[in-house]
Amino acid sequence: MNYRSATLFGHGTPVIGGAARVAALQLFAERMIPGRWNDARQPDESELKQTTIVAVPIESASAKIADGMPTDNEADMDYPVWAGIIPMRHLYSAPVPDPRTQPARPLPEYLRGFASE
């Protein structure tokens, strides 16, 4: 099986303080979809109280990658079954608008690249 695996090690510490928590959420949102933070409604006090944010400085890490065809025994190559790999892709699909928004809003510019997928 082909795979990519990463393990990060560190000791987490809760992010304390309203401004620091909002800044951490903003960094996360902007990493996922650049431009979305300023376009979306900001979290209110109740939402911030219900959300735990943890900073984890990475003290060490390891990564492994297996890529290419399986390394089967030569004797197994004559076995009468299919062998190989099934490639898998991770990608965004076209955005689907929420029909509850009033009125229907145009797709923001920062999401237009997703619409062509």
HELIX and SHEET records of a PDB file:
HELIX    1   1 GLY A   18  MET A   32  1                                  15    
HELIX    2   2 ARG A   36  ASP A   39  1                                   4    
HELIX    3   3 GLU A   45  LYS A   49  1                                   5    
HELIX    4   4 GLU A   74  ASP A   78  5                                   5    
HELIX    5   5 GLU A  109  LEU A  111  5                                   3    
HELIX    6   6 ARG A  112  ALA A  115  1                                   4    
SHEET    1   A 2 TYR A   3  PHE A   9  0                                        
SHEET    2   A 2 SER A  60  ALA A  66 -1                                        
SHEET    1   B 2 THR A  13  PRO A  14  0                                        
SHEET    2   B 2 VAL A  54  ALA A  55 -1                                        
END                                                                             
